[in-house]
């Protein structure tokens, strides 16, 4: 089931309301534009006309403590579609951004709706994806234009967003399903597209700041950073970026 809106505040918000009403796994909420698209850490994800903005409701057969891996699997799914359909060479910035030529082209926000169960709590996962597709950089606010790109800027033609939606949702379901029996392979493939691997990074969380070298993800989805002293850290949450950004 696909619910399409011309303009709403947030597809993730609508999906959360639908889950409360009992919507089945596989439901897709799509918007042509959002006024309050949700980004990481409560930030607004700017969503002008021309992009692809959707939320996919999933009930994955995974332990609750593995739910952070769904963000990584979704990133890998987006990467595979951009590679396979458009011959592009994207990279993934942990945990939830897709980059083309050093600039952000898509963002991911996964949210859990926890439900009690006889065998313990389970999670319905909202997989939110926003991809800059048929819009142009000039459609975005001046302050973020140097940081972002769009598929149109690279392909120089508009693409069929219905086809892109179908390809992305199919790929997301496939990669999330792989986590059950092929988690190590999925993470290895993710590492091969890691924007931060081997590069100087800065990690910020509350008042904490950490500078070091990116070493990739752990089996739990946390990110490894090695300080110049050799001390290694595993981080989750907060902001991680290239030190030159």
C-alpha positions as CSV (number, residue, x, y, z in Angstrom):
1,X,0.0,0.0,0.0
2,X,1.4,3.4,-1.0
3,X,-0.1,6.6,0.4
4,X,0.9,9.6,-1.6
5,X,0.6,13.2,-0.4
6,X,1.4,16.4,-2.3
7,X,2.6,18.2,0.8
8,X,2.8,17.1,4.4
9,X,5.0,17.8,7.4
10,X,6.8,14.5,7.6
11,X,6.3,11.1,6.1
12,X,7.8,9.5,9.2
13,X,5.2,11.2,11.4
14,X,2.4,10.0,9.2
15,X,3.8,6.5,9.2
16,X,4.0,6.5,13.0
17,X,0.3,7.5,13.2
18,X,-0.6,4.7,10.8
19,X,1.3,2.1,12.8
20,X,-0.8,3.1,15.8
21,X,-3.9,2.4,13.7
22,X,-2.5,-1.1,12.7
23,X,-1.1,-0.5,9.2
24,X,0.7,-3.6,7.9
25,X,4.4,-4.0,7.2
26,X,5.2,-2.8,3.7
27,X,3.1,0.3,3.9
28,X,4.8,3.3,2.1
29,X,4.0,6.9,2.9
30,X,5.3,9.2,0.1
31,X,5.3,13.0,-0.3
32,X,6.1,15.3,-3.1
33,X,7.4,17.8,-0.6
34,X,7.7,18.1,3.2
35,X,7.5,21.1,5.5
36,X,9.1,19.4,8.4
37,X,11.1,16.4,7.1
38,X,12.9,14.8,9.9
39,X,16.7,14.6,10.0
40,X,19.1,13.2,12.5
41,X,19.2,14.7,16.0
42,X,15.9,16.5,15.5
43,X,17.1,18.6,12.6
44,X,14.8,19.5,9.7
45,X,15.6,17.7,6.4
46,X,14.9,20.2,3.7
47,X,12.5,18.7,1.2
48,X,11.6,20.8,-1.8
49,X,9.6,19.7,-4.8
50,X,11.4,17.3,-7.1
51,X,12.9,15.0,-4.5
52,X,11.8,11.6,-3.4
53,X,10.6,11.5,0.2
54,X,9.1,8.3,1.6
55,X,8.8,6.2,4.7
56,X,8.6,2.4,4.6
57,X,7.0,0.5,7.5
58,X,8.8,-2.8,8.2
59,X,8.6,-5.5,10.8
60,X,12.0,-7.1,10.5
61,X,12.7,-10.5,11.9
62,X,15.7,-9.2,13.9
63,X,16.5,-8.9,17.6
64,X,15.7,-5.5,19.0
65,X,19.4,-4.8,19.7
66,X,20.2,-5.1,16.0
67,X,17.8,-2.4,14.9
68,X,20.6,0.1,14.5
69,X,21.9,-2.1,11.6
70,X,18.8,-1.3,9.6
71,X,20.1,2.2,9.0
72,X,23.3,0.7,7.6
73,X,21.4,-1.8,5.5
74,X,19.2,1.0,4.1
75,X,22.3,3.0,3.2
76,X,23.7,0.0,1.3
77,X,20.4,-0.4,-0.5
78,X,20.4,3.2,-1.7
79,X,24.0,2.9,-2.8
80,X,23.3,-0.3,-4.8
81,X,20.4,1.4,-6.6
82,X,22.4,4.5,-7.5
83,X,25.2,2.3,-8.8
84,X,23.1,-0.2,-10.7
85,X,20.4,2.1,-12.2
86,X,22.5,5.2,-12.9
87,X,26.2,4.1,-13.0
88,X,27.0,6.5,-10.2
89,X,29.7,6.0,-7.5
90,X,28.2,7.0,-4.2
91,X,29.7,6.6,-0.7
92,X,28.0,6.3,2.7
93,X,28.8,8.5,5.6
94,X,28.0,6.8,8.9
95,X,25.4,6.3,9.9
96,X,22.8,7.7,7.5
97,X,23.9,9.9,4.6
98,X,24.6,9.1,1.0
99,X,27.3,11.2,-0.8
100,X,28.1,11.9,-4.4
101,X,31.3,13.6,-5.3
102,X,31.8,14.7,-1.7
103,X,28.3,16.2,-1.3
104,X,25.1,14.8,0.4
105,X,22.5,13.5,-2.0
106,X,20.3,11.5,0.4
107,X,19.6,11.0,4.1
108,X,18.1,8.2,6.1
109,X,16.2,8.3,9.4
110,X,15.0,5.0,10.9
111,X,12.7,5.2,13.9
112,X,11.4,2.3,16.1
113,X,7.9,1.9,17.4
114,X,8.3,-0.6,20.3
115,X,5.5,-3.0,20.9
116,X,5.2,-5.4,23.9
117,X,5.0,-9.1,23.1
118,X,4.7,-12.5,24.9
119,X,8.3,-13.2,24.1
120,X,9.5,-9.7,24.8
121,X,9.2,-6.3,23.1
122,X,9.4,-6.1,19.3
123,X,9.9,-3.1,17.0
124,X,8.1,-1.9,14.0
125,X,10.7,0.1,12.1
126,X,9.9,3.3,10.1
127,X,12.6,3.6,7.4
128,X,12.6,7.2,6.2
129,X,14.5,8.2,3.1
130,X,14.9,11.6,1.5
131,X,16.7,11.7,-1.8
132,X,17.5,14.8,-3.8
133,X,16.5,13.6,-7.2
134,X,14.9,15.9,-9.9
135,X,15.5,19.1,-8.0
136,X,18.5,21.4,-8.4
137,X,20.9,22.7,-5.8
138,X,19.4,26.2,-6.3
139,X,16.0,24.9,-5.0
140,X,17.6,24.6,-1.5
141,X,18.4,27.2,1.1
142,X,21.5,29.2,0.4
143,X,23.3,28.0,3.5
144,X,23.2,24.3,2.6
145,X,23.7,24.7,-1.2
146,X,27.5,24.2,-0.9
147,X,26.9,20.9,1.1
148,X,24.4,19.1,-1.1
149,X,23.9,17.7,-4.6
150,X,21.1,16.1,-6.5
151,X,20.8,13.3,-9.0
152,X,19.8,15.8,-11.7
153,X,23.1,17.6,-11.2
154,X,24.9,14.4,-12.1
155,X,22.6,12.8,-14.7
156,X,21.5,16.1,-16.4
157,X,18.1,14.7,-16.9
158,X,15.0,14.0,-14.8
159,X,14.2,10.4,-13.7
160,X,11.0,8.5,-13.1
161,X,10.4,8.9,-9.3
162,X,7.9,6.0,-9.3
163,X,10.5,3.6,-10.7
164,X,13.1,5.0,-8.2
165,X,10.7,4.4,-5.3
166,X,10.0,0.8,-6.4
167,X,13.7,0.1,-6.8
168,X,14.6,1.6,-3.5
169,X,11.9,-0.1,-1.4
170,X,12.7,-3.5,-3.0
171,X,16.4,-3.0,-2.3
172,X,15.8,-1.9,1.3
173,X,13.7,-4.9,2.0
174,X,16.3,-7.2,0.5
175,X,19.2,-5.7,2.4
176,X,17.3,-5.7,5.7
177,X,16.3,-9.4,5.1
178,X,20.0,-10.2,4.5
179,X,20.9,-9.0,8.1
180,X,19.3,-12.1,9.6
181,X,21.7,-14.6,8.0
182,X,24.4,-12.5,6.3
183,X,25.1,-9.7,8.7
184,X,28.8,-9.9,8.4
185,X,28.7,-9.8,4.6
186,X,26.3,-6.8,4.6
187,X,28.7,-5.0,6.9
188,X,31.7,-5.9,4.8
189,X,29.9,-4.5,1.7
190,X,29.0,-1.4,3.7
191,X,32.7,-0.9,4.7
192,X,33.7,-0.9,1.1
193,X,31.7,2.3,0.5
194,X,32.6,4.0,3.8
195,X,33.3,7.7,3.2
196,X,35.2,8.0,6.5
197,X,37.4,4.9,6.4
198,X,41.0,5.8,6.9
199,X,40.3,9.5,6.9
200,X,40.7,12.2,9.6
201,X,37.3,12.6,11.4
202,X,35.8,14.7,14.2
203,X,33.2,13.3,16.5
204,X,31.0,15.6,18.5
205,X,28.5,14.6,21.2
206,X,27.2,17.1,23.7
207,X,30.3,18.8,25.1
208,X,32.6,15.9,24.0
209,X,34.9,16.3,21.0
210,X,37.1,13.5,19.6
211,X,39.5,13.7,16.6
212,X,41.0,10.6,15.0
213,X,41.0,8.3,12.1
214,X,37.8,6.5,10.9
215,X,38.1,2.7,11.1
216,X,34.6,1.5,10.0
217,X,31.7,-0.1,11.8
218,X,31.5,-2.9,14.4
219,X,29.2,-5.9,14.2
220,X,26.7,-3.8,16.4
221,X,26.7,-0.8,14.0
222,X,28.8,1.5,16.2
223,X,31.7,3.4,14.5
224,X,35.4,2.9,15.4
225,X,37.7,5.9,15.7
226,X,41.4,5.7,16.5
227,X,43.1,8.7,18.1
228,X,46.6,9.7,17.1
229,X,47.8,8.2,20.4
230,X,46.5,4.8,19.3
231,X,43.5,4.7,21.7
232,X,40.4,3.3,20.0
233,X,36.9,4.4,20.6
234,X,33.5,3.1,19.5
235,X,30.8,5.7,19.1
236,X,27.1,5.9,18.5
237,X,24.9,8.9,18.3
238,X,26.4,12.3,18.1
239,X,27.8,13.8,14.9
240,X,30.7,12.3,12.9
241,X,32.2,14.2,10.0
242,X,35.4,14.6,8.1
243,X,37.8,16.9,10.0
244,X,38.1,19.1,6.9
245,X,34.3,19.6,6.6
